[in-house]
Structures are given as structure tokens and as C-alpha cells.
Amino acid sequence: MTATADAKVWLDYDQAELDNQYEQRSLVPDGDVYVAENAAASARARAELDCRLDVAYGAGADEVMDLFPARNPGSPVLVFLHGGAWTRGDKVNESHLAPALVAAGAAVVTVNFSLAPGATLDAITDQCRRAVAWVHGHAAELNADAGRLVVAGHSSGAHLTAMMLVTDWAGHGLPADAVKGCVMTSGMYDLTPIRLSHRNGYLNLDDAAVARLSPARHLRPGLPPVAVFYGAGELAEFRRHGQDFAQALADGGHAVTTADLPGIHHFTMSRELGKPDSPVHRAALDLLGLAG
């Protein structure tokens, strides 16, 4: 979509303003420093923890995951979907989340999937579903209980996590309650503004795709508990997404924990799940059945 320079294309944003709302480095220009620090912390985690790397959950080259088994049989398992605007990111940079979760009693799985524009968002979502199904079917190999599976994700990975939340798992050969809870940080839950932004240059969403792939439009009774977080230092649109999605869940009678985290921006938010003193970590432990 194109517009004149000052025309409002979404809420009170003109095109340039909306595009900036979906460009994280417009607010945190040194974002790559945080990514590099996460990568270094992840390398240390893989060196220190018991892990199996690049385990295939499908035939595609991108369909691999890293497994961090729990220390005791029958433990819960957390499946993590990385962010990166659906165009970048890699599980290799997310191992830093595993040490605190494993120490708390969980197994952890970090997932790779294909990236846009080489893959459509429908295809990426399907890969994530198949990754979750693989973990459910192979939980015992992780010292995990398939009945205690939680999905988490950050940024575009939070969108994918929300798609796992609203998936009809019975239609994919799993128990209807295969996913017992979801933790989402800094996500996007209705893709209408994404379609109107520069991101649609690589996502190529049309109205039907927006409707199909916007988890906020697929809430229904019986969904598992959800935790939704966003940071005080985030772009306004990302804060709005979190606020609106949490409110929609609450309005629908769903169990939802939500918080606006002070002093946290998009790149520091990516670490909160792996920090024992964080509300995000504590919410994950609660959903995993590990809260004290």
C-alpha cells in the first residue's frame, strides 16, 4: 500500500511513522550489540549444559531444533520460538534462556524454522506446529512429560506462539489440550498494521492471510492459560499489541497474566524468560507447574 506523505494509514500514523513503529532499531539503534551478547551467552550455555543440537523435526534444512533435557524424568518442557521479524534470527542465539529453566526443573527446546521472504508466514506457522508436535511425541527423550508442554516466544516468535495457542491440535493429531500454556513477550497479534507497514514488502500478506494468521481473531473458549508481557521502553505499537491482546483474552474469560515491565526495551525483553528474578520467568514456571 502506498500513501501520500502525511496521510494517516493506521491509527494516527502516516506511512513513515508506521514503518518506524515496526523497525526496532528506530528506538534501539544498538540492537545488534544485544544480539551479539545473547549469542555469546548462548555459546556458554551449550558448553555447560547437556544438549542435543540440530535435531530434525522435519525434512527441510531449516527444520531443526536444539534440545536441553530436564534433569529428572517426567519434567515439564518449554518450546521456544525465536524472534527476528520473521526474516532473521536463529535458535543458536537463544540457548541463553535454557540454564535458568533447566535449573528450575524444565526441559527446553529452541526451534529453527524457515524465514521470510523465502517462506510464507503460513509455511512458517506450519513448521512451528510440526515442531511442537515432534516435541509432544518425543517428550520422553527429553526427560519430559508430553502432558506438561508450554510454548514461549519473543517478538515475531510471540506471534508464532500465539498461533500455537489458537491451533486446533486435535486436527493435527494431538490431544486438544496438547499445549498447556503460552508465554509471549513483545509480540504482534493482529497483522492488519503489519500488512500496512514496510514489513509487508517481504511478508506479502493479503486480507485473507491477515485474517488467517492473526491469532487475536481466533480466540475461542477452552484455551490454556496465557502470559503476555511488554516493556515500558518498547515501541508504542508493540505495547499496544500486548495491551490489546491481553485485554481480548481477559474479555473472553481466559486466564491471562500480563505486565508492563519498567526499564525494559525490545532487546532486553528477549532475555527476561531466562532471568530467575523476572516476572516473565516466574510466569513460565507457573505454567510449567514449577512455581514454588
Residue pairs with C-beta under 8 A, 6 or more apart in sequence:
1 9
1 195
1 196
1 200
2 15
3 9
3 14
3 15
5 14
5 15
5 16
6 14
7 14
7 15
8 14
9 15
9 18
9 196
10 18
10 192
10 193
10 196
10 197
11 193
13 21
18 193
18 196
18 197
18 237
19 197
19 198
20 26
20 235
21 193
21 197
21 235
21 236
21 237
21 238
22 85
22 193
22 194
22 197
22 198
22 199
22 235
22 237
23 198
24 31
24 85
24 155
24 235
24 266
24 267
25 31
26 235
27 233
27 234
27 235
27 265
27 266
28 34
28 233
28 265
28 266
28 267
31 266
31 267
34 267
34 268
34 270
35 93
35 267
38 93
38 94
38 96
38 270
38 271
39 92
39 93
41 95
41 96
42 92
42 93
42 94
42 95
42 96
43 95
44 96
45 95
45 96
45 98
45 99
46 53
46 66
46 95
48 99
49 68
49 95
49 98
49 99
49 102
50 68
50 69
51 66
51 67
51 68
51 69
51 95
51 98
52 66
52 67
52 69
53 66
53 67
54 64
54 65
54 66
55 64
55 65
55 66
55 67
56 63
56 64
57 63
57 64
57 65
57 111
57 130
57 131
57 134
57 135
58 127
58 130
58 131
58 134
60 114
60 127
62 112
62 113
62 114
62 115
62 119
62 127
63 112
63 113
63 114
63 127
63 130
63 131
64 91
64 112
65 91
65 109
65 110
65 111
65 112
65 131
65 134
65 135
66 91
66 92
66 95
66 109
66 110
67 107
67 108
67 109
67 141
67 142
68 95
68 98
68 101
68 102
68 107
68 108
68 109
68 110
68 142
69 107
69 141
69 142
69 143
69 144
70 76
70 77
70 102
70 105
70 106
70 107
70 142
70 143
70 144
71 102
71 105
71 143
72 105
72 143
73 140
73 143
74 143
74 144
74 145
75 105
75 106
75 107
75 142
75 143
75 144
75 145
75 148
76 105
76 106
76 107
76 144
76 145
76 148
76 149
76 150
76 180
76 288
76 289
76 290
77 106
77 107
77 108
77 109
77 135
77 139
77 142
77 144
77 145
77 146
77 148
77 149
77 150
78 101
78 106
78 107
78 108
78 109
78 150
78 151
78 152
78 183
78 284
78 288
79 109
79 111
79 131
79 132
79 135
79 149
79 150
79 151
79 152
80 91
80 94
80 97
80 108
80 109
80 110
80 111
80 151
80 152
80 153
80 157
80 273
81 111
81 113
81 128
81 151
81 152
81 153
81 157
81 158
81 160
81 161
81 164
82 89
82 90
82 91
82 93
82 94
82 110
82 111
82 112
82 153
82 154
82 157
83 89
83 153
83 154
83 155
83 156
83 157
83 158
83 186
83 270
84 90
84 115
84 155
84 156
84 157
85 155
85 156
85 199
86 115
86 116
86 121
86 124
86 156
86 159
86 199
86 202
86 203
87 115
87 116
87 117
87 202
88 115
89 115
89 156
89 157
90 112
91 110
91 111
91 112
94 110
95 110
96 271
96 274
97 108
97 110
97 271
97 273
97 274
98 108
98 110
98 274
99 274
100 274
100 275
100 276
100 281
101 108
101 273
101 274
101 281
101 284
102 108
103 276
104 276
104 285
104 288
104 290
105 288
105 290
106 144
106 285
106 288
106 290
107 139
107 142
107 143
107 144
109 131
109 135
109 142
111 128
111 131
113 119
113 124
113 127
113 128
113 131
113 160
114 123
114 124
114 127
115 124
116 124
116 202
116 203
117 202
117 203
117 204
119 127
120 204
121 203
121 205
121 209
121 213
122 209
122 212
122 213
124 160
125 160
125 163
125 213
128 160
128 163
128 164
129 163
129 164
129 167
129 172
132 149
132 151
132 164
132 178
132 179
133 172
133 173
133 174
133 178
135 142
135 144
135 146
135 149
136 146
136 149
136 174
136 178
137 146
139 145
139 146
139 149
140 146
146 178
147 180
148 180
148 288
148 289
149 178
149 179
149 180
150 179
150 180
150 181
150 182
150 183
150 284
150 287
150 288
151 161
151 164
151 165
151 179
151 181
151 182
151 183
152 161
152 182
152 183
152 184
152 185
152 273
152 284
153 159
153 160
153 161
153 183
153 184
153 185
153 187
154 184
154 185
154 186
154 187
154 269
154 270
154 273
155 185
155 186
155 187
155 188
155 266
155 270
156 187
156 188
157 187
158 184
158 185
158 186
158 187
158 188
159 187
159 188
159 189
159 191
159 215
161 182
161 183
161 184
161 187
162 182
162 184
162 187
162 189
162 215
162 216
162 245
163 213
163 215
164 179
164 182
165 179
165 182
165 215
165 223
165 224
165 226
166 215
166 218
166 219
166 220
166 223
167 179
168 176
169 175
169 176
169 177
169 178
169 179
170 176
176 222
177 224
179 224
180 224
180 225
180 287
181 224
181 225
181 226
181 227
181 287
181 288
182 224
182 225
182 226
182 227
182 287
183 226
183 227
183 229
183 273
183 280
183 283
183 284
183 287
184 226
184 227
184 228
184 229
184 242
184 245
185 229
185 230
185 269
185 270
185 272
185 273
185 280
186 229
186 230
186 231
186 234
186 238
186 242
186 266
186 269
186 270
187 228
187 238
187 241
187 242
187 245
188 194
188 238
188 241
189 214
189 215
189 216
189 241
189 244
189 245
189 248
190 210
190 214
190 216
190 217
190 241
190 244
190 245
191 205
191 209
191 210
191 213
191 214
192 210
192 214
193 237
194 200
194 203
194 205
194 210
195 203
195 205
195 206
195 207
195 209
195 210
205 213
211 217
215 245
216 244
216 245
216 248
219 248
219 249
219 252
219 254
221 252
221 253
223 249
223 254
224 255
225 254
225 255
225 256
225 257
225 287
226 249
226 254
226 255
226 256
226 257
227 256
227 257
227 258
227 280
227 283
227 284
227 286
227 287
228 242
228 245
228 246
228 249
228 256
228 257
228 258
229 242
229 258
229 259
229 260
229 261
229 269
229 272
229 279
229 280
229 283
230 238
230 239
230 241
230 242
230 243
230 260
230 261
230 269
231 239
231 260
231 261
231 262
231 263
231 264
231 265
231 266
231 268
231 269
232 260
232 261
232 262
232 263
232 264
233 263
233 264
233 265
233 266
233 268
234 264
234 265
234 266
234 269
235 266
238 266
239 260
242 258
242 260
243 258
243 260
246 256
246 258
249 256
250 256
257 283
257 286
259 279
261 269
261 272
261 278
261 279
261 280
264 272
269 280
272 278
272 279
272 280
272 281
273 280
273 281
273 284
274 281
275 281
282 291
285 291
